[in-house]
Each structure stands twice: as structure tokens, then as C-alpha cells.
């Protein structure tokens, strides 16, 4: 069994968003204003990931806030997807961004420049699991994307994640904003809505990247996950008040716990049957927003096919 347990790990909790746009690509706010809004909303770190460029903001980082360098690359195609997007974040410095790279090349570029890569908004892009099984070397996938959710109702990609986990891929799940800061009568702004909550020893690029690589975080766009514990033969999740807590494994090896009508719950326990290959926790608050733990993995690691 492998469990990257952020709740028991040493350090502090840091709230961050890893997918953000500014006027340097297709966002509507200047980079300094974007940083200011995330700081005001209580975020501890932020990655600016404009398309095809690495955006810098002089003096943005200090003891209380960390700005990560990043970019969004695209150009490859899938079975249905016309363009596959890869988010690179945590770069060690500015760099020339390649145009229209393949997905493997985009992932390799991110890692060669000191950062990591995510597969962006699978549902929005029209990605299939067959597409995604061809790629390796990235940290994980965007399982919730605020902008895609508010604009076209295709922001939730947990099914893609579960398909990959069920195939033996050990990938983390990330909630991001993909904020462009658009305003519309049809939906709220996509700024400061989703986050990763990272347990790290300090607020530095190196410490945040280390914890993200190790899976020492959970993702949310509403609820708080206080704890996921393994005691004997039982897995227990403690959360902020929610309407349901789900323990998700491959195929039908899962269980859902719902609060009675008009009430909420803050804890649920699940007894694994022994058939689980992985197990993750998710919960939904009364406003319909979700939080997601990273998986506990059972059994031996399977090599990529």
C-alpha cells in the first residue's frame, strides 16, 4: 500500500492555483492585478500560465506569497480533441516556449526547465482515455477546472482520472481555476474559485514542488478535507459540513455516504474489501462544490503500457 498522507505530514498548509491567464495571452487582467486578486483572496501561491509565453511579475514573491513561473502549451491532437493542452508550472526561470509541441515534448520541456506538467481540462478538450494512456511523465490531470465549468459545463474530469487510475496509472488530481477573469451575466468570474491545498515545510518553489510531486495535497473548490486516516481495516474521512462523502475505487468497488435531508455530515468510514486497487475520497458541500483527496494505492505499481 502507498499513501501520500498530507494530513500527517510535517509542515504548513498552503493554498494555491496552478493555472491562470493574464493580458500576456487571453486573460483580461494585467499580471500585477491577477497577483493582487489572488493574494487578497487568501491564496499563498499562484502560477501564471499564459499561452506560449512565461509571464513574470517583478517583486510579486515575498515571505507571504509565492509566484511560480509557468505556461500553457498546445498543438497535439487526440482521437476527438483538436488541440491537447499541457500546463507547465514551477519553471526554474524564463524560457522560450515551443510552439505546437507534441504532448510528450511539452511534458519533457516542462521537466527540462525545472518544472512539472499537468494534462489540462480533459473533458473540455475532448480527450479519451486511449489518448491519455499514451502519455507519461506528467504529475497528473486537472480533475476540476473552474473556467471550463462555468463557461460550458465541462469542468469536471474525475471520470477521466478514474479511468486512468483503473488502468494502473498513478496520477494526482488537481483542481484549478484556468482563470481568464471574464465577466458574464451567465456565470460568475473564474478568479479565486478552486485550489490545491498543499502541505509543505515552507513557502518556497522547491518545497511546494516537492510536496506536489509527492502528492502531499488535496484539491477543492469548496469543502475542506480535515483528515483521511487508515486505522486497522478502516478508512475514515473528516471534512467540513458536507452533503455526501464518497470513497471511490475502480469499477463498482466504492461506497457513498449521504446526509439525511436537511442536514450535513462531517465524517464517514469505509471498510475496504481487499479488492480495491486504489481508493480516493471526495465530498460535496451544500452548495454543490467538491473536494478531492489523492488516491491511496494498493498492490504493486504497474509500468506504463
N, C-alpha and C positions, 0 to 999 in steps of 0.2 A: 504494500500500500504506500502511496505517495500523497502527502497532503501539505501543500504550501499554506501554512496557517498564519495569516496576518494578525489574527486576533490575539495570538500568544507570542508573536514575535516582538523583540525589543524595539524601541523607537517611539515615534510620534506619528499621528495620523496627519496626512497632507492631502488636501483636496485639489484636483487638477483637471484640466481639459486638454486633450491632445489633438484636437482637430478644429482649427479656427482660421477664418479668412479676413482679409483687410482690403483696403483700396489698392494694395500692391497686386491683387488679382481681381476677383469678382465680388469682394465684400464692399459694403457701403460706408464703413467707418475707417478713419485713419488708424494706423497701427498703435499710436500712443493712446487714442481713445479706447480701442479694444482692450489694451492692457489695463487702463484705468477702470473700465467697467467690470472686468473680472476681479480685479483687486477689491473694488467696492462691494462685490457680491460675495466676498469671503473665500475666494479661491487662493490657494497658496502657490500654484504654479500653472503655467499656460504654455502651450506650443502654438506658435504661429505657423500655419502650414499652407501658405498661399501656393497657387498652382504655378509650377515651373520656375519658382524663384525662392530664395531663402531670405526672408524678411528679418531685418534687425531693428531693434529699438534701443538706442543708446541710453544707458542708465536705468533700464527697466528692472534689472535684478538688484536686490539688496538682501538684508538679513531676513526680511519678512515675505519676500516674493521672489520666485524664480521664473525667468523666461527661457524656454527651450527653443532652440533653432530647429526648424523643420520645413517640409514642403510636401506637396501632393503631386504625385507623378501619375501619368496615364498614357495609354496608347495601345496596349494589348487588347485582344478581343477574346470573347468566350463563345460557347455554343449559342447563346442568345445575346449575351452582353455585347454592345457595340464598342464599349470602352471600359477597361478594368482599371480601377483607381487604387493606388497604393499610397498610404500616408507614411512618410518618414519623419521621425522626431528624435530629439536628443542629439542632433548632429554636433560634432566637436568644433565646427567652425563653418563659415560661409563657403559655398562651393558652387560651381557651375552645374546646373541641374540638366540631366539629359532629356531630350525631347522624344516622346513616343517610345519609351523603352518597353521591352517585354516585362512581364511580371517578375520572373526570376532576376532579370537585370536590375529592375527597380529595387528589389529586396537586397540584392548584393550591393548596390550603390549606397543604400542607407547604412548598411553594416560597415562598408569600407570607409565611410565618413563618420564612424563612431557612434551611430545611432541605431535605431531599430525600426521595424516596419510592421504595419497592420494592413490587412485587406479591408478596404473601405466599403461601407454600405452595400453588402451583398444583395439584399432584396431590391434596393433602388437600381443597382447596376444590371440586375437580371442574371446573376451568377447561378450556376448549378453546382451541385456537389461534385460532379465529374470535373468541372473546371477547377474547383478548389483543391481537389485531391492531387492535381498536377504540380502544386506549388509547395515549397518547403522553405525553411529558414526565417520565416516571419514569426513574431511573437503571438499573433492571434488575429481575431476578426472583430470588427465593430458589430456588436450584438444589438446596440441601440444607437440611433443617430437622430438627434433632435430635428435638424433641418429636414431630413427626408420624411420624418414622422409628421411634422406639421404641414409640409408642403404637398405631399402626395400620398400620405398614409402608408409609406413603405419604409419605415424606420427600424422596425424590429426584425432582427435576423437570427433569433435564437434557434430556429429550425435548421438553418444552415450550420450553426455551431454544433447542435446535437447530431446532425448527420456526420459531421467530421469526427466528433468525439466517438460516435458509434463505430466508425471505421478505424479507430485506434489512434487518431491524431491527437496529440497532447498540446492543445492550444488554449490560450487565455481569451476571455471575453471582455470587451471594452465598451463602455458607454461614453459617447462623445457628443458634442454639440454640432460639429460641422457648421459653425455659426457664420452666416453672411450678414446677419443683423438686419434682414429685411423686415419691413413692417407691412401688414396687410389687414384688411377688415376680416379676412377669413381665418386668421390664426395669430397667435401671439408671437413675439420675437423669439428667435432661436438662440439668444445670448444668455449664457449662465443658467442653463437648464439641466444639463447632465454632467456627470463627473466620474472619475475614478478616485476612490479613497485609498491612498497608498500608505502603508506602514513602512517608515524609513528611519534610519538613525539620525539623519539631518536633512535639511532642505538644500541639497546641492544636486547638481546634474548627475554626478556619479552615484550618489546614494539613491536618488529617485529611479534612475535607470536600473540599478542593481535590484531594487525591490520589484520593479515592473518585470524584469527578466525572470525573477524567481516566483512570480505570481502572488506576491505579498500585497494584495489589494482586492477590493471588491468594487463593483460598478453600480451606479444608481442614477435615477432621475427623480427620486422622491424619498423612498424609505431608507432607514438606517439598519444595517445588519450589525448588531452588537457582538455577536459571537456565533461560531459554529464549532461544536465540540464533539469529539468521539470519546464516549465513556463506555467501556465494556463492549457490548454488542449494539450500541445505540448511538445515533447521530442526532444531536439537538441543536436547533437554531433559535436564537433570541434576537428579536427585532424591535423596532419602533412599532406602535399600533398599526396593524395591517388587517386586510380582509381575508387574505389567504397566504399560506406558506406552502411551497411545493418542493418536494425532493425529487429531482429529475435524474433518471438514469436511461440507459439505452432501451429502445423499444418500449415494452409495457412495464418494465421494472421500475416503477415510480409510484409516488403517493402524494395526494393533495390534501391539505387541511384547510377548511374554510370556517370563518367565524359565523356564529348564528346571526340571523337577520337583526340588524340594528346594533350590532356590537363589533368589537375587534378582538384580535388575539395578538400576543407578543411572544409566544413560544410554541414550538411543536417539536416532536421527536419521531424519529423513523428508525425502524429496526431492519437493517439490510438483510436480504435473504441469502446472500452469498453468490447470487447470480450477477450482481452489478459489476460492470466493467469500469464505470465512473459514476460519480454522484455529485450533483451540484444543487445548490439551494437558490430559490428565487421567491420573492414575496411581492405582493401588490397592496398598495395603501388605499384608503377610501376614495382618493381622487383618481384612482386607476393608473397610478405610476408604479414602476417596478424597480427592484434592486436585485442584483445577481452576484452570487459568490462564484469563485473559480472552482473547478472540479477537484474532488478527491479521486485519485486514480487507484484502481485495484488491479492486481496482476502485473505482469511484466510489460515493459514498453515495447510496442510494435514498431518495427522500422517502417519508414515511408514506402509506399508501393511505387 
